[in-house]
Amino acid sequence: MATKLFIPGPTEVLPEILAALSGPMMGHRSKKASELQRRISDNLRQVLYTENEILLSTSSGSGLMEGAVRSCTAKRAAVFSVGAFGKKWFQMAQANGIPSDMFASEHGQPTTPEMVEQALSTGKYDVVTVTHNETSSGIQNPVEEIAEVIKKYPDVVWCVDAVSSAAGSKIETDKLGIDVLITSTQKALALPPGMAICTISPKAYERTAQVPNRGMYLDLRTLYDFIQKKDYQYSSTPCLSIMYAMDLQLQRILQEGLENRFARHEEMAAFIRAWAAEYFAVFANPNHLSKTLTVISNTRNISVADLNKELIERGMQIGNGYGDLKDKTFRIAHMGELTMEDMKEVTSNIEDILKLK
């Protein structure tokens, strides 16, 4: 029996999208490859609300996160963290020898515009990294408010981790002034894992010229230059199978309608939050909650592992808490192709297993 995934990723992938993975192999230097990759980029521009170039990488989202902070930091990076993945971005900077400082919020609290203003007012930083949606704490950061601060510092390159939110939450990349927006295939895009995606603004591209040691495979400038020169072909062999699936899935997303897709995610989020508040408690700041998953405080001190074991026997799986929050919380994702019927199914099964009614 297949297990329906309510974990923060990988997420459910529709059968027809999985079938698209079996498309025939072709030369990645062929005209057909160019057409495929150009069409994917054009459709991603719509989903990500940008006119900037799209870069694809055969890696997880972490690959382009590392590539962004390494390629764009000429002076010093201010890394804002609301959980495990902001901390990971800081660790990437440190591992690459990039001068950087981390500004961490308490678990369940957002990065505030005031925190960003305080850091940037020092004049020390030329890169800011922000996690839009943090799956370990269930926070969605107020990027609209943060954008107003960053606009006052035109020399700062703004990189945003939207790995777990893009295509599930509306992110108006160009309107917000985001220079590098990063996501990956296995979250709200509802594709198999294996490819990362980012936007790159002219300002970010120009900055890369000031950074002498950008690496090679994940160098944003190399990726950008190559697809311009070679008509949307990549310097290294890309994962064509996932590109076939991405091509079809992006067409499906646009057919659903972006506003309809975002509304579906918000409806599922509201349902899970209300359910969590009735039987447990929502973990994060209620004014800054993720639209793609909910982190739930384990107020009943249940065994999350035992609950999941029972759920898996019934054909579904939720997520335990992450890192320091393991067993103290559990997580229910509501992203990608999941529906309200799925939300009702998983919560009713939890109620039955735990005898909540």
Residue pairs with C-beta under 8 A, 6 or more apart in sequence:
1 315
2 315
3 312
3 315
3 316
3 317
4 12
4 315
4 316
4 317
4 342
4 346
5 11
5 12
5 316
5 317
5 333
6 316
6 317
6 318
6 319
6 332
6 333
6 334
6 338
6 342
6 346
7 317
7 318
7 319
7 331
7 333
8 135
8 164
8 187
8 293
8 319
8 331
8 333
9 135
9 164
9 186
9 187
9 193
9 333
9 335
10 186
10 192
10 193
11 186
11 187
11 188
11 190
11 333
11 335
11 336
11 337
11 338
12 190
12 336
12 337
12 338
13 190
13 191
13 192
13 245
13 336
13 337
14 190
14 249
14 252
14 337
16 248
17 190
17 191
17 245
17 248
17 249
17 252
18 192
18 245
20 244
20 245
20 247
20 248
20 249
21 192
21 241
21 242
21 244
21 245
22 241
23 240
23 241
23 244
25 240
26 32
26 33
26 240
27 33
28 233
28 234
28 237
28 238
28 240
29 230
29 233
33 232
33 233
33 240
34 230
34 231
34 232
34 233
36 240
36 243
36 244
36 247
37 56
37 227
37 232
37 233
37 234
37 238
37 243
38 231
38 232
39 247
40 54
40 56
40 243
40 246
40 247
40 250
41 53
41 54
41 56
41 232
43 247
43 250
43 251
43 253
43 254
44 54
44 197
44 250
45 51
45 52
45 54
46 254
46 258
47 166
47 167
47 250
47 253
47 254
47 258
48 54
48 166
48 171
48 173
48 181
48 183
48 199
49 170
49 171
49 172
49 173
49 174
49 175
50 173
50 174
50 181
50 199
51 174
52 173
52 174
52 199
52 200
52 201
52 202
53 199
53 200
53 205
53 224
53 227
54 197
54 198
54 199
54 200
55 64
55 197
55 198
55 199
55 200
55 220
55 223
55 224
55 227
56 195
56 196
56 197
56 234
56 238
56 243
57 63
57 64
57 67
57 195
57 196
57 197
57 198
57 218
57 223
58 194
58 195
58 236
58 237
58 238
58 239
58 242
59 195
59 196
59 218
60 184
60 193
60 194
60 196
61 161
61 163
61 182
61 183
61 184
61 196
62 88
62 92
62 196
63 196
63 218
64 180
64 182
64 184
64 196
64 197
64 198
64 218
64 220
65 88
65 89
65 92
65 129
65 159
65 161
65 163
65 182
66 92
66 96
66 218
67 198
67 214
67 215
67 218
67 219
67 220
67 223
68 129
68 159
68 180
68 182
68 198
68 204
68 220
69 77
69 79
69 89
69 92
69 93
69 96
69 98
69 100
69 127
69 129
69 159
70 92
70 93
70 96
70 98
70 211
70 213
70 214
70 215
70 218
70 219
71 204
71 207
71 208
71 211
71 214
71 215
71 218
71 219
71 220
71 221
72 127
72 157
72 159
72 179
72 180
72 204
72 207
72 208
72 211
72 220
73 93
73 98
73 99
73 100
73 126
73 127
73 211
74 126
74 207
74 210
74 211
75 99
75 124
75 125
75 126
75 127
76 99
76 100
76 101
76 124
76 125
76 126
76 127
77 93
77 98
77 99
77 100
77 101
77 125
77 126
77 127
77 128
77 129
78 100
78 101
78 103
78 116
78 119
78 120
78 124
78 125
78 127
78 128
78 129
79 86
79 89
79 90
79 93
79 100
79 101
79 102
79 103
79 129
80 86
80 102
80 103
80 104
80 105
80 111
80 115
80 116
80 119
80 128
80 129
80 130
80 131
80 141
81 87
81 89
81 90
81 102
81 103
81 104
81 105
81 111
81 131
82 104
82 105
82 109
82 110
82 111
82 131
82 134
82 137
82 139
82 141
83 107
83 131
83 134
83 135
83 136
83 137
83 139
83 322
83 323
84 134
84 135
84 136
84 322
84 323
85 131
85 134
85 135
85 136
85 161
85 163
86 102
86 104
86 111
86 129
86 130
86 131
86 134
86 161
87 102
87 104
89 129
89 131
89 161
90 100
90 102
93 100
94 100
96 215
101 119
101 124
101 125
103 111
103 115
103 119
105 111
105 112
105 115
105 139
107 137
107 324
107 325
108 137
108 138
108 139
108 283
108 284
108 285
108 295
109 139
109 284
109 285
109 288
110 139
110 140
110 141
110 142
110 285
110 288
111 130
111 131
111 141
111 142
111 146
112 142
112 145
113 142
113 145
113 146
113 148
113 149
116 128
116 130
116 146
116 149
116 150
117 149
119 125
119 128
120 128
120 149
120 150
120 152
120 153
120 156
125 156
126 155
126 156
126 157
126 207
127 156
127 157
127 158
127 159
128 150
128 156
128 157
128 158
128 159
129 159
129 160
129 161
130 141
130 143
130 146
130 158
130 159
130 160
130 161
131 139
131 141
131 160
131 161
132 140
132 141
132 143
132 160
132 161
132 162
132 165
132 166
132 169
132 171
133 139
133 140
133 141
133 161
133 162
133 163
133 164
133 165
133 169
133 290
133 291
133 292
134 140
134 141
134 164
134 290
135 164
135 290
135 293
135 322
135 331
136 295
136 321
136 322
136 323
136 325
137 283
137 284
137 295
137 325
138 282
138 283
138 284
138 289
138 290
138 293
138 294
138 295
138 331
139 284
139 285
139 288
139 289
139 290
140 165
140 169
140 288
140 289
140 290
140 291
141 288
142 288
143 160
143 171
143 176
143 178
144 176
147 158
147 176
147 177
147 178
150 156
150 158
150 177
151 177
157 179
157 180
157 203
157 204
157 207
158 177
158 178
158 179
158 180
159 178
159 179
159 180
159 181
159 182
159 204
160 171
160 178
160 180
160 181
160 182
161 182
162 169
162 171
162 181
162 182
162 183
163 182
163 183
163 184
163 187
164 187
164 188
164 290
164 292
164 293
164 335
165 171
165 183
165 187
165 188
165 290
165 291
165 292
166 181
166 183
166 187
166 188
166 189
166 197
167 183
167 187
167 188
167 189
167 190
167 253
167 261
167 336
168 187
168 188
168 261
168 262
168 265
168 291
168 292
168 335
168 336
169 188
169 262
169 265
169 291
169 292
170 258
170 259
170 262
171 178
171 181
173 181
173 199
178 199
178 201
179 199
179 200
179 201
179 203
179 204
180 198
180 199
180 200
180 201
180 204
180 220
181 198
181 199
182 196
182 197
182 198
183 189
183 196
183 197
183 198
184 193
184 195
184 196
184 197
185 191
185 192
185 193
185 194
185 195
185 196
185 197
185 242
185 246
186 192
186 193
186 194
187 292
187 335
187 336
188 265
188 292
188 335
188 336
189 246
189 249
189 253
189 336
190 249
190 335
190 336
190 337
191 242
191 245
191 246
191 249
192 242
192 245
194 239
194 242
195 238
195 239
195 242
195 243
195 246
198 220
200 220
200 224
204 220
205 220
205 221
205 224
208 214
208 219
208 220
208 221
209 221
214 220
214 221
214 222
216 222
217 236
222 235
223 234
223 235
226 233
226 234
226 235
227 233
227 234
253 261
262 291
264 339
264 340
265 291
265 292
265 334
265 335
266 291
267 340
268 334
268 338
268 339
268 340
268 342
268 343
269 289
269 290
269 291
269 292
269 294
269 334
271 334
271 340
271 343
271 344
271 347
272 294
272 332
272 334
272 343
272 347
273 282
273 289
273 294
275 343
275 347
276 282
276 294
276 296
276 332
279 300
279 351
279 356
280 296
280 297
280 298
280 299
280 300
281 296
281 297
281 299
282 289
282 294
282 295
282 296
282 297
283 295
283 296
283 297
283 325
283 329
284 290
284 295
291 334
292 333
292 334
292 335
293 319
293 331
293 332
293 333
293 334
293 335
294 331
294 332
294 334
295 321
295 325
295 329
295 330
295 331
296 329
296 330
296 331
296 332
297 328
297 329
298 304
298 321
298 327
298 328
298 329
298 330
300 354
302 354
303 327
304 320
304 321
304 326
304 327
304 330
305 320
305 327
307 318
307 330
307 350
307 353
307 354
308 317
308 318
308 320
310 353
311 317
311 318
311 346
311 349
311 350
311 353
314 349
316 345
316 346
316 349
318 330
318 331
318 332
318 333
318 346
318 350
319 330
319 331
319 332
319 333
320 326
320 327
320 329
320 330
320 331
321 327
321 328
321 329
321 330
321 331
322 331
332 343
332 346
332 347
334 343
350 356
351 357
